[in-house]
Amino acid sequence: MRYTLVIKKGQDGFLIGQLKELPDVFTQGLTVAELKENIADALEMYLEDMRETYQPQGTIVEEEELVFA
């Protein structure tokens, strides 16, 4: 999947990054490179949390793990 990283200037020299498609995923860093590493970690933690707390409605017919490149 593709995500759009929106970068804004924060306080004390930090950059604030947020994913446009998933606004709950955000972080900060001192450089763009650091921010990109941090947003990848934040996205991984967000998706892990979503998997753990997912409560589907109805009867599950099939479950399959998909990998998107």
TAHUHU-V147770 format. One record per residue. OMEGA is omega as a letter, one per 20 degrees, with the letter a starting at -180 (none if undefined). D_LAST is the distance of its C-alpha to the last C-alpha in whole Angstrom. Layout:
OMEGA,D_LAST + OMEGA,D_LAST
This chain:
r,7 + r,9 + r,12 + r,16 + r,18 + a,21 + r,24 + r,27 + r,30 + r,32 + r,35 + r,36 + r,33 + r,30 + r,27 + r,26 + a,22 + r,21 + a,18 + a,19 + r,17 + a,18 + r,22 + a,22 + r,20 + a,22 + r,23 + r,25 + r,25 + r,28 + r,26 + r,23 + r,21 + r,22 + r,21 + r,18 + a,18 + a,20 + r,17 + r,14 + a,17 + r,18 + r,15 + r,15 + r,18 + a,18 + r,16 + r,18 + r,21 + r,20 + a,19 + a,22 + a,24 + r,23 + a,26 + r,25 + r,28 + a,30 + r,29 + r,26 + a,25 + r,22 + a,20 + r,16 + r,13 + r,10 + r,7 + a,4 + none,0
